[in-house]
């Protein structure tokens, strides 16, 4: 039989061991484990952060996004970095980076829950940046990028909504999730358009074309929805934000209405003389290589060319035939 004094002694030792274990565990926890929602003074954020960006929400209220890491380590590049265009001797920082959001004029900022998936920062840097909105009702977008391939970077997008930094999800035109990031060419691979739209450009090695994908931002859902696509031979951005899907849709709608795209005054049932009168000085009929051709030009910035077959002195049946960057003609 064990004496009661021994029971008390062992119980005390067990309690002390348990307390010691709990205290050790708490001391060993990483300092950023409970960082979510933490309040940090504006002055401290400015001094401890490695990067900072000004970001406006949809109401055009300005915030500063501070990016920092409690466990940050510093080193120096021993060779150049081709992806970031940094040189030997530039400073490299690594750690578990978090974001804090400071409203303009506020004394304290709040550590955000949004994950940056950012572990390395080399200075100077240009691959993390803000894309400014084109209109007052659209927020700015923070782009955090990472190496994808030799052609493009992987881009993560963030906006400020309801006073919080939100990571944006990419979805297709039917609303199905694509990913939490998207690809874009380095150096001029992203631009914004009106109507809360943003375009991503990247090069397709298999088809030897530049793909331009247009997304529309839904602020309430923190979502970028694919709206249109377009393939180009040239690296330059197209003059218009209208892509192939929107262009074909406009042709279909015009055909169903029996009118030329962009020219509702020229309709099925018109004679050549009436069509010529409505069109103005631009000739509807020209001779080309000895053949009679119909040439109808639309003066849109994209130089969209539409041709129709038009029997002379006959009712106008529309045959939609479209091409880009050259006159589309139909021999008769």
SETIPA-994035 format. One record per residue: x, y, z of N, C-alpha, C, CB in turn. Coordinates in steps of 0.1 Angstrom, whole numbers, padded with zeros to 4 digits, always signed. Glycine has a CB too. Layout:
residues N
XYZXYZXYZXYZ...
end
This chain:
residues 332
+0009-0012+0000+0000+0000+0000+0009+0012+0000-0010+0000+0012+0005+0022-0009+0013+0034-0010+0009+0044+0000+0012+0040-0025+0018+0050+0007+0015+0060+0018+0009+0073+0011+0028+0063+0026-0001+0079+0018-0007+0092+0013+0003+0102+0010-0017+0097+0022+0014+0103+0018+0024+0113+0016+0031+0112+0002+0035+0113+0027+0033+0099-0002+0039+0096-0015+0030+0100-0026+0043+0081-0016+0017+0098-0024+0007+0102-0034+0007+0117-0036-0007+0098-0029+0008+0125-0025+0008+0139-0026+0021+0144-0033+0007+0146-0012+0032+0137-0030+0045+0141-0036+0045+0139-0051+0056+0133-0030+0040+0127-0055+0039+0124-0070+0029+0133-0077+0036+0109-0072+0019+0136-0070+0009+0145-0077+0015+0158-0079-0004+0146-0068+0022+0163-0069+0029+0177-0070+0039+0177-0082+0035+0181-0057+0047+0166-0083+0057+0165-0093+0050+0164-0107+0065+0153-0091+0039+0157-0108+0032+0156-0121+0026+0169-0125+0021+0146-0120+0021+0177-0115+0015+0190-0118+0026+0200-0123+0008+0196-0106+0037+0200-0116+0048+0209-0120+0054+0205-0133+0060+0208-0109+0054+0192-0137+0059+0188-0150+0049+0193-0161+0060+0173-0150+0036+0192-0158+0026+0196-0168+0027+0211-0170+0012+0192-0163+0028+0219-0159+0030+0233-0160+0042+0237-0168+0030+0240-0146+0053+0230-0166+0066+0233-0173+0064+0230-0187+0077+0225-0167+0057+0219-0191+0055+0215-0205+0047+0226-0212+0049+0201-0206+0036+0230-0206+0027+0240-0212+0035+0253-0214+0015+0243-0203+0043+0258-0204+0050+0270-0206+0061+0269-0217+0057+0274-0193+0067+0257-0218+0077+0255-0228+0071+0256-0242+0085+0242-0226+0059+0249-0243+0052+0249-0256+0048+0263-0260+0040+0240-0255+0044+0271-0250+0040+0285-0254+0052+0293-0258+0033+0291-0242+0063+0291-0251+0075+0299-0255+0081+0295-0268+0085+0297-0244+0079+0282-0272+0084+0277-0285+0075+0280-0297+0087+0263-0284+0063+0285-0294+0054+0288-0305+0060+0299-0314+0040+0292-0300+0059+0298-0327+0063+0309-0336+0056+0322-0333+0062+0306-0351+0063+0333-0333+0057+0346-0329+0045+0350-0339+0067+0357-0329+0045+0345-0351+0034+0349-0360+0023+0339-0360+0040+0350-0374+0022+0329-0351+0012+0319-0351-0002+0326-0347+0015+0308-0341-0002+0336-0338-0014+0342-0334-0015+0356-0339-0015+0342-0319-0009+0359-0351-0008+0373-0356-0021+0378-0362+0003+0373-0367-0030+0369-0366-0042+0373-0372-0050+0382-0363-0051+0361-0376-0054+0394-0368-0062+0404-0360-0053+0412-0351-0072+0397-0352-0040+0410-0350-0032+0417-0341-0031+0432-0345-0017+0411-0341-0031+0441-0335-0031+0455-0338-0016+0460-0336-0040+0463-0328-0011+0467-0347+0003+0472-0346+0002+0487-0350+0012+0464-0356+0010+0495-0343+0010+0509-0345+0015+0512-0359+0018+0516-0334+0011+0524-0364+0015+0528-0378+0030+0530-0378+0008+0541-0382+0035+0536-0368+0050+0538-0367+0058+0525-0367+0053+0546-0355+0053+0515-0360+0060+0502-0359+0059+0495-0373+0054+0494-0348+0047+0495-0379+0045+0489-0392+0055+0495-0402+0031+0490-0397+0056+0508-0402+0065+0514-0412+0080+0510-0410+0064+0529-0411+0083+0507-0398+0097+0504-0395+0100+0489-0397+0101+0508-0381+0090+0480-0395+0093+0466-0395+0089+0459-0408+0085+0459-0384+0083+0466-0417+0078+0460-0430+0089+0461-0440+0065+0467-0434+0089+0451-0449+0098+0450-0460+0093+0457-0472+0102+0435-0463+0079+0456-0474+0073+0462-0486+0060+0469-0481+0070+0452-0497+0056+0479-0488+0043+0486-0485+0037+0491-0498+0045+0497-0475+0024+0491-0499+0017+0495-0511+0004+0503-0507+0013+0483-0520+0001+0513-0515-0012+0520-0513-0022+0514-0521-0010+0535-0516-0034+0511-0515-0044+0503-0522-0058+0510-0518-0045+0488-0518-0066+0513-0528-0079+0520-0526-0090+0509-0528-0081+0531-0536-0100+0510-0519-0111+0501-0521-0121+0507-0531-0118+0499-0507-0133+0501-0532-0143+0505-0542-0148+0519-0539-0154+0495-0543-0148+0523-0527-0152+0537-0523-0141+0547-0524-0158+0536-0509-0129+0542-0529-0117+0551-0531-0111+0555-0517-0121+0563-0539-0114+0547-0507-0107+0549-0494-0093+0543-0495-0115+0543-0482-0083+0551-0491-0070+0546-0492-0065+0538-0480-0060+0558-0495-0058+0528-0483-0052+0519-0472-0037+0517-0476-0059+0506-0471-0029+0514-0466-0015+0510-0469-0014+0495-0465-0005+0519-0461-0010+0487-0474-0007+0473-0472+0008+0472-0468-0011+0464-0484+0010+0467-0456+0024+0465-0451+0027+0450-0451+0026+0471-0437+0038+0446-0457+0042+0432-0458+0054+0430-0449+0045+0428-0473+0053+0421-0440+0064+0419-0430+0065+0404-0426+0062+0428-0417+0076+0400-0419+0077+0387-0414+0084+0387-0400+0085+0378-0424+0079+0381-0390+0085+0381-0377+0098+0373-0377+0075+0375-0367+0098+0363-0386+0110+0354-0386+0119+0357-0398+0105+0339-0387+0120+0369-0402+0127+0373-0414+0142+0371-0412+0124+0388-0417+0148+0366-0423+0163+0364-0423+0169+0372-0435+0167+0349-0424+0180+0377-0433+0187+0385-0444+0199+0378-0449+0190+0399-0438+0201+0380-0463+0213+0374-0469+0216+0383-0481+0211+0360-0474+0227+0380-0488+0231+0387-0500+0233+0378-0511+0245+0395-0497+0228+0383-0523+0229+0374-0535+0244+0372-0539+0221+0380-0547+0247+0360-0542+0261+0357-0546+0262+0356-0561+0266+0344-0540+0251+0357-0568+0250+0357-0582+0237+0364-0587+0251+0343-0589+0237+0368-0599+0225+0375-0604+0213+0366-0605+0227+0381-0618+0201+0372-0603+0188+0364-0604+0181+0369-0616+0180+0367-0591+0180+0360-0626+0174+0363-0639+0160+0366-0639+0177+0352-0649+0152+0359-0630+0138+0361-0629+0135+0375-0623+0132+0351-0620+0141+0379-0613+0138+0392-0606+0147+0403-0612+0140+0391-0592+0156+0400-0621+0165+0410-0626+0174+0417-0615+0158+0421-0634+0177+0409-0605+0186+0414-0594+0200+0410-0597+0181+0409-0581+0209+0418-0592+0223+0416-0594+0230+0410-0582+0230+0430-0598+0242+0405-0584+0250+0400-0573+0252+0412-0563+0264+0395-0578+0251+0409-0551+0252+0419-0540+0239+0425-0535+0261+0429-0545+0228+0422-0543+0215+0428-0538+0211+0420-0525+0205+0426-0549+0203+0427-0517+0198+0421-0505+0186+0412-0507+0195+0431-0494+0187+0400-0501+0176+0390-0502+0170+0388-0488+0181+0377-0508+0157+0387-0486+0151+0385-0473+0141+0373-0475+0143+0398-0469+0141+0365-0464+0132+0354-0465+0125+0352-0451+0140+0341-0468+0113+0347-0452+0105+0345-0440+0091+0341-0443+0106+0357-0431+0082+0340-0433+0068+0338-0435+0061+0352-0435+0062+0329-0424+0059+0357-0447+0054+0371-0448+0039+0372-0446+0058+0377-0461+0035+0382-0439+0021+0385-0436+0018+0399-0441+0018+0383-0421+0005+0402-0441+0001+0415-0445-0007+0422-0434-0008+0415-0458-0004+0435-0432-0012+0443-0422-0018+0454-0430-0003+0448-0410-0030+0458-0427-0037+0468-0434-0039+0481-0425-0051+0463-0439-0035+0492-0430-0036+0505-0422-0045+0515-0430-0022+0511-0419-0056+0518-0425-0065+0528-0431-0058+0542-0430-0079+0528-0425-0060+0550-0441-0054+0563-0441-0058+0571-0429-0057+0570-0454-0049+0576-0421-0052+0585-0410-0053+0577-0397-0064+0592-0412-0053+0563-0397-0055+0555-0385-0042+0554-0378-0060+0541-0389-0043+0552-0365-0031+0551-0356-0025+0537-0356-0033+0556-0342-0034+0527-0358-0030+0513-0358-0035+0506-0370-0036+0506-0345-0027+0496-0374-0031+0487-0385-0034+0473-0380-0020+0486-0396-0041+0465-0388-0045+0452-0384-0039+0441-0392-0060+0450-0384-0033+0431-0386-0027+0420-0394-0038+0412-0400-0019+0410-0384-0037+0409-0413-0047+0403-0421-0046+0387-0421-0047+0408-0435-0058+0381-0424-0059+0367-0425-0055+0362-0438-0073+0362-0421-0056+0370-0449-0053+0366-0462-0038+0361-0463-0055+0378-0472-0037+0349-0470-0024+0343-0471-0017+0348-0484-0025+0327-0473-0005+0353-0482+0003+0358-0493+0011+0347-0501+0013+0369-0488+0014+0336-0494+0023+0326-0500+0035+0332-0505+0015+0318-0511+0041+0341-0497+0053+0349-0501+0064+0345-0491+0050+0364-0502+0075+0340-0496+0086+0336-0487+0099+0343-0489+0088+0321-0488+0100+0350-0501+0113+0356-0504+0111+0370-0511+0121+0348-0514+0118+0380-0506+0118+0393-0512+0132+0397-0515+0111+0403-0503+0135+0401-0527+0148+0406-0531+0147+0420-0535+0155+0397-0542+0155+0429-0529+0154+0443-0532+0166+0448-0541+0153+0451-0520+0164+0457-0550+0151+0463-0554+0142+0453-0561+0153+0476-0562+0129+0456-0561+0119+0447-0567+0109+0454-0575+0113+0438-0556+0103+0447-0585+0092+0453-0593+0081+0443-0596+0098+0458-0606+0083+0430-0591+0074+0420-0595+0062+0419-0586+0081+0406-0596+0061+0426-0575+0049+0428-0567+0045+0442-0568+0052+0424-0551+0033+0444-0572+0029+0458-0576+0014+0460-0575+0034+0461-0590+0009+0472-0577-0005+0476-0577-0009+0480-0590-0008+0487-0566-0021+0474-0595-0027+0478-0607-0039+0488-0603-0033+0466-0615-0038+0500-0608-0048+0510-0604-0061+0508-0612-0042+0524-0607-0072+0511-0606-0085+0509-0612-0087+0521-0622-0096+0509-0602-0096+0519-0631-0099+0529-0641-0111+0538-0637-0102+0523-0654-0119+0534-0627-0130+0542-0623-0133+0541-0608-0143+0536-0630-0141+0550-0603-0143+0552-0589-0149+0540-0582-0151+0564-0586-0157+0532-0589-0164+0521-0582-0157+0508-0582-0177+0519-0590-0144+0509-0587-0136+0497-0588-0124+0498-0579-0132+0494-0602-0121+0488-0571-0109+0489-0562-0096+0487-0570-0110+0479-0550-0085+0491-0564-0072+0488-0570-0069+0473-0567-0060+0497-0563-0060+0467-0574-0056+0453-0572-0041+0452-0569-0060+0445-0585-0038+0445-0558-0024+0442-0555-0021+0428-0561-0022+0441-0539-0010+0428-0569-0005+0416-0576+0008+0411-0569-0003+0419-0591+0007+0400-0563+0019+0393-0557+0023+0382-0567+0016+0387-0543+0034+0382-0573+0038+0373-0583+0049+0363-0579+0042+0380-0596+0050+0352-0586+0060+0342-0584+0064+0336-0597+0056+0331-0573+0076+0330-0597+0081+0324-0609+0072+0313-0614+0095+0318-0607+0068+0313-0627+0060+0302-0632+0068+0294-0642+0048+0308-0639+0071+0300-0654+0080+0294-0664+0089+0305-0669+0072+0287-0675+0096+0301-0680+0105+0312-0686+0096+0322-0693+0114+0305-0696+0083+0319-0696+0075+0329-0703+0066+0337-0694+0066+0321-0712+0062+0332-0682+0053+0339-0674+0055+0337-0659+0039+0335-0678+0048+0346-0652+0048+0345-0637+0034+0341-0632+0051+0359-0631+0033+0335-0621+0021+0331-0614+0017+0344-0606+0022+0318-0605+0004+0348-0608+0000+0360-0602-0012+0358-0592-0005+0370-0613-0010+0363-0580-0021+0362-0570-0026+0377-0568-0015+0357-0556-0039+0378-0567-0045+0391-0567-0053+0394-0554-0055+0393-0579-0052+0406-0549-0058+0410-0537-0065+0423-0538-0047+0410-0525-0076+0425-0531-0083+0438-0531-0087+0441-0516-0096+0437-0540-0090+0453-0514-0095+0457-0501-0110+0458-0502-0089+0471-0496-0117+0450-0493-0132+0450-0493-0136+0450-0478-0138+0438-0500-0145+0459-0475-0150+0460-0461-0139+0461-0451-0159+0447-0458-0129+0468-0454-0118+0471-0445-0108+0459-0443-0123+0475-0432-0109+0449-0452-0100+0438-0450-0094+0435-0464-0108+0425-0445-0082+0429-0463-0075+0425-0475-0080+0411-0479-0059+0424-0473-0086+0410-0492-0092+0397-0496-0084+0392-0508-0107+0400-0500-0082+0379-0508-0075+0373-0520-0086+0369-0530-0068+0360-0515-0083+0372-0542-0093+0371-0553-0092+0357-0560-0091+0382-0564-0103+0351-0562-0103+0338-0569-0106+0340-0584-0114+0328-0563-0100+0332-0592-0102+0332-0607-0112+0321-0611-0089+0330-0615-0123+0325-0618-0133+0315-0623-0135+0317-0638-0146+0317-0615-0140+0306-0644-0142+0307-0659-0155+0314-0662-0142+0292-0665-0159+0314-0674-0171+0322-0678-0184+0316-0673-0171+0323-0693-0183+0304-0668-0195+0298-0662-0195+0298-0647-0196+0283-0667-0185+0304-0641-0184+0306-0627-0176+0294-0620-0197+0307-0621-0171+0285-0627-0163+0274-0621-0149+0279-0618-0163+0262-0631-0144+0275-0606-0131+0280-0602-0120+0275-0611-0129+0275-0587-0111+0284-0615-0099+0280-0622-0088+0278-0613-0095+0291-0632-0085+0288-0604-0074+0286-0595-0074+0299-0586-0060+0285-0602-0065+0299-0576-0063+0311-0568-0052+0320-0574-0059+0307-0554-0047+0316-0585-0036+0324-0592-0038+0323-0607-0022+0320-0587-0032+0332-0614-0033+0331-0629-0019+0335-0635-0044+0340-0634-0017+0332-0648-0004+0335-0654-0004+0347-0662+0000+0323-0663+0007+0354-0662+0009+0366-0670+0023+0368-0674+0003+0379-0662+0025+0373-0686+0039+0376-0690+0046+0386-0681+0039+0381-0705+0059+0384-0680+0067+0394-0672+0068+0407-0680+0081+0388-0669+0068+0418-0673+0070+0431-0679+0058+0433-0689+0083+0431-0687+0048+0440-0684+0037+0444-0692+0028+0433-0696+0042+0451-0705+0025+0424-0686+0016+0413-0688+0003+0415-0682+0022+0400-0683+0000+0426-0676-0013+0429-0669-0017+0443-0672-0012+0426-0654-0029+0445-0675-0034+0459-0676-0049+0459-0672-0032+0465-0690-0054+0471-0668-0068+0472-0664-0075+0480-0675-0070+0480-0651-0088+0477-0676-0097+0484-0686-0109+0489-0678-0102+0474-0697-0118+0497-0685-0130+0502-0678-0139+0490-0675-0137+0512-0687-0149+0493-0667-0159+0482-0664-0154+0472-0655-0164+0476-0677-0144+0475-0646-0139+0466-0636-0132+0454-0643-0149+0461-0627-0126+0456-0654-0120+0445-0662-0104+0446-0661-0124+0445-0676-0098+0434-0661-0084+0433-0661-0080+0423-0671-0078+0430-0646-0069+0425-0678-0064+0416-0689-0051+0410-0685-0063+0423-0702-0049+0397-0688-0037+0390-0686-0032+0385-0699-0039+0378-0675-0019+0388-0702-0013+0384-0715-0002+0374-0712-0008+0396-0723-0001+0363-0720+0010+0354-0719+0012+0347-0733+0008+0343-0709+0024+0342-0735+0028+0336-0748+0025+0321-0748+0043+0339-0751+0019+0316-0759+0016+0302-0760+0027+0296-0769+0002+0300-0766+0036+0288-0763+0047+0282-0771+0042+0272-0782+0056+0275-0762+0030+0266-0779+0025+0255-0788+0019+0262-0801+0015+0246-0781+0012+0273-0799+0005+0279-0810+0012+0291-0815-0009+0283-0806+0023+0295-0809+0031+0307-0813+0022+0319-0814+0037+0304-0826+0014+0321-0804+0005+0333-0803+0006+0339-0789-0009+0330-0808+0002+0351-0787+0000+0357-0774-0015+0356-0771+0005+0372-0774-0018+0350-0760-0032+0349-0755-0035+0361-0746-0034+0336-0748-0046+0368-0748-0050+0379-0740-0064+0374-0734-0051+0392-0748-0064+0373-0721-0076+0369-0714-0082+0380-0705-0074+0356-0705-0094+0383-0707-0101+0394-0700-0110+0389-0689-0109+0403-0710-0107+0394-0677-0115+0390-0665-0123+0402-0660-0106+0384-0654-0135+0400-0655-0143+0411-0649-0143+0408-0634-0157+0411-0655-0140+0419-0626-0140+0418-0611-0154+0419-0605-0131+0428-0606-0157+0409-0597-0169+0410-0589-0164+0412-0574-0178+0396-0589-0166+0425-0570-0160+0429-0557-0167+0421-0546-0162+0444-0555-0180+0420-0546-0187+0413-0535-0183+0399-0533-0202+0414-0537-0179+0392-0544-0175+0378-0543-0160+0376-0543-0180+0370-0555-0153+0388-0543-0138+0387-0544-0134+0377-0555-0131+0383-0531-0139+0380-0567-0138+0370-0578-0135+0377-0591-0151+0362-0579-0126+0371-0599-0123+0376-0613-0129+0365-0622-0108+0378-0615-0139+0369-0630-0145+0360-0639-0141+0362-0653-0161+0361-0638-0137+0351-0660-0133+0351-0674-0144+0356-0683-0128+0338-0679-0141+0367-0690-0152+0374-0698-0149+0372-0713-0153+0388-0695-0136+0372-0716-0133+0371-0731-0119+0366-0733-0135+0384-0737-0116+0361-0744-0103+0356-0748-0099+0361-0762-0102+0341-0748-0086+0362-0765-0082+0367-0778-0068+0362-0780-0083+0382-0779-0064+0358-0792-0051+0354-0796-0045+0364-0806-0051+0339-0802-0033+0368-0804-0026+0377-0812-0013+0373-0817-0026+0391-0805-0008+0377-0828+0005+0374-0833+0015+0384-0827+0006+0374-0848+0010+0396-0825+0019+0406-0820+0019+0406-0804+0014+0420-0825+0031+0410-0799+0032+0411-0785+0025+0423-0779+0047+0412-0781+0022+0433-0787+0016+0446-0783+0001+0443-0778+0016+0456-0794-0003+0451-0769-0017+0450-0764-0026+0454-0776-0020+0459-0752-0038+0448-0777-0047+0453-0788-0053+0467-0784-0059+0443-0789-0057+0474-0795-0062+0487-0792-0075+0488-0784-0064+0494-0806-0083+0477-0785-0095+0476-0778-0095+0465-0768-0107+0474-0788-0104+0466-0758-0106+0455-0748-0115+0445-0753-0110+0461-0736-0121+0446-0765-0131+0436-0770-0123+0424-0775-0140+0442-0781-0126+0412-0770-0120+0400-0775-0128+0392-0785-0116+0392-0763-0123+0380-0788-0130+0372-0798-0144+0368-0794-0122+0360-0800-0146+0365-0782-0160+0360-0778-0170+0372-0779-0160+0355-0763-0166+0384-0774-0175+0395-0775-0177+0399-0790-0169+0407-0767-0167+0398-0798-0168+0401-0812-0178+0392-0819-0154+0401-0819-0176+0379-0817-0185+0370-0824-0199+0371-0819-0180+0355-0821-0201+0374-0806-0214+0377-0800-0221+0388-0807-0213+0379-0785-0213+0399-0810-0219+0411-0816-0223+0408-0830-0209+0422-0816-0215+0399-0837-0219+0395-0851-0232+0387-0851-0207+0387-0857-0233+0378-0841-0245+0369-0840-0257+0378-0838-0243+0359-0829-0256+0387-0828-0267+0396-0825-0271+0405-0837-0264+0405-0813-0261+0409-0844-0264+0418-0856-0271+0409-0867-0251+0424-0862-0266+0397-0869-0272+0388-0879-0287+0385-0875-0264+0375-0880-0290+0382-0862-0303+0379-0858-0313+0391-0860-0304+0375-0844-0307+0403-0860-0315+0415-0862-0315+0419-0877-0310+0427-0854-0308+0412-0885-0307+0415-0899-0300+0428-0902-0321+0415-0904-0290+0431-0895-0283+0444-0897-0268+0442-0896-0287+0455-0886-0261+0451-0902-0246+0451-0901-0242+0454-0887-0240+0460-0911-0231+0448-0882-0226+0451-0868-0222+0466-0867-0214+0442-0865-0227+0473-0858-0224+0487-0856-0231+0496-0866-0210+0488-0857-0239+0490-0875-0246+0499-0885-0261+0494-0886-0239+0499-0898-0269+0497-0876-0283+0493-0876-0291+0499-0887-0289+0495-0863-0285+0510-0894-0293+0516-0904-0291+0509-0918-0287+0530-0906-0283+0499-0918-0281+0491-0930-0287+0477-0927-0266+0490-0935-0298+0474-0933-0306+0462-0929-0309+0453-0941-0318+0465-0922-0313+0441-0938-0319+0432-0949-0331+0439-0955-0322+0418-0943-0332+0438-0968-0344+0444-0975-0340+0457-0982-0355+0447-0965-0328+0462-0980-0324+0474-0987-0318+0471-1000-0314+0482-0978-0321+0480-1010-0314+0478-1023-0300+0484-1022-0323+0486-1034-0292+0481-1032-0279+0486-1032-0279+0501-1031-0272+0482-1045-0288+0508-1039-0288+0522-1039-0291+0528-1025-0299+0528-1049-0301+0522-1018-0304+0527-1004-0293+0524-0995-0317+0520-0999-0286+0513-0996-0275+0510-0987-0263+0519-0990-0270+0495-0990-0261+0523-1003-0250+0532-1006-0253+0546-1000-0248+0533-1021-0266+0550-1001-0270+0563-0996-0268+0564-0981-0285+0566-1000-0272+0553-0974-0270+0553-0959-0256+0552-0955-0278+0541-0953-0247+0546-0963-0233+0544-0960-0225+0557-0961-0227+0533-0968-0229+0565-0971-0222+0577-0973-0211+0576-0985-0215+0581-0961-0200+0583-0983-0190+0584-0993-0182+0571-0995-0181+0595-0991-0181+0563-0985-0173+0550-0986-0179+0541-0996-0171+0544-0972-0172+0537-1006-0178+0528-1017-0182+0514-1011-0169+0526-1028-0194+0510-1014-0198+0496-1011-0194+0486-1021-0214+0496-1009-0192+0490-1033-0188+0481-1044-0176+0486-1051-0200+0479-1054-0166+0477-1052-0153+0481-1059-0150+0469-1068-0142+0484-1049-0141+0472-1078-0135+0462-1087-0122+0458-1081-0134+0467-1101-0119+0445-1080-0107+0440-1075-0103+0428-1083-0108+0436-1060-0091+0429-1090-0087+0418-1099-0097+0414-1109-0082+0406-1091-0104+0424-1114-0114+0421-1124-0127+0416-1119-0109+0412-1134-0129+0414-1106-0141+0409-1100-0148+0420-1091-0138+0397-1091-0161+0420-1091-0168+0429-1084-0169+0425-1069-0183+0431-1089-0165+0433-1060-0164+0430-1046-0172+0440-1037-0150+0429-1041-0176+0435-1026-0183+0443-1016-0173+0446-1005-0196+0436-1010-0171+0459-1002-0161+0463-0991-0169+0472-0982-0149+0470-0997-0171+0467-0970-0177+0476-0960-0168+0477-0948-0191+0470-0955-0165+0488-0944-0155+0490-0933-0162+0496-0921-0143+0500-0937-0158+0491-0909-0163+0497-0896-0151+0505-0891-0167+0486-0886-0153+0517-0886-0142+0526-0882-0139+0524-0867-0146+0540-0884-0142+0512-0861-0138+0510-0847-0123+0509-0846-0145+0496-0843-0118+0512-0834-0104+0513-0832-0097+0499-0834-0101+0517-0817-0105+0489-0834-0099+0475-0836-0098+0472-0851-0108+0465-0830-0104+0481-0860-0104+0479-0874-0110+0466-0878-0090+0480-0880-0122+0464-0872-0130+0452-0875-0136+0453-0889-0141+0450-0864-0134+0444-0897-0138+0444-0911-0149+0434-0914-0126+0442-0921-0160+0438-0919-0171+0429-0921-0175+0430-0936-0183+0433-0912-0177+0419-0943-0181+0419-0957-0194+0411-0958-0170+0413-0966-0202+0415-0968-0214+0408-0971-0215+0406-0986-0226+0416-0966-0222+0395-0990-0225+0393-1004-0237+0401-1007-0227+0378-1008-0237+0409-1018-0247+0418-1021-0250+0417-1036-0244+0432-1017-0260+0410-1040-0264+0409-1055-0268+0423-1059-0275+0399-1057-0263+0428-1070-0266+0441-1075-0281+0442-1079-0257+0445-1088-0287+0453-1075-0301+0456-1077-0310+0445-1072-0304+0458-1092-0306+0439-1061-0314+0428-1055-0315+0431-1040-0307+0414-1057-0324+0423-1033-0326+0425-1019-0313+0421-1012-0337+0416-1014-0309+0427-1001-0297+0425-0994-0297+0413-0984-0293+0438-0987-0292+0401-0988-0290+0390-0978-0277+0391-0972-0293+0376-0985-0276+0391-0959-0263+0393-0953-0256+0379-0951-0265+0399-0939-0244+0378-0956-0235+0367-0953-0224+0373-0945-0230+0360-0966-0224+0369-0932-0213+0375-0923-0200+0368-0925-0218+0374-0909-0190+0375-0928-0177+0370-0931-0167+0380-0925-0174+0368-0946-0160+0376-0915-0151+0386-0908-0137+0382-0908-0156+0387-0894-0128+0392-0908-0114+0390-0907-0108+0402-0900-0107+0388-0921-0096+0401-0895-0090+0412-0888-0078+0417-0896-0086+0408-0874-0075+0430-0894-0063+0436-0899-0062+0436-0915-0051+0429-0894-0073+0433-0922-0073+0435-0936-0087+0436-0941-0065+0423-0943-0089+0441-0954-0103+0442-0959-0108+0428-0963-0103+0451-0972-0120+0425-0959-0126+0412-0962-0135+0414-0975-0134+0406-0950-0132+0408-0986-0140+0410-0998-0146+0397-1003-0132+0417-1008-0157+0398-1010-0164+0387-1015-0166+0389-1030-0178+0384-1008-0160+0381-1039-0161+0383-1053-0175+0379-1058-0151+0374-1060-0180+0386-1068-0194+0384-1073-0194+0382-1088-0204+0395-1069
end
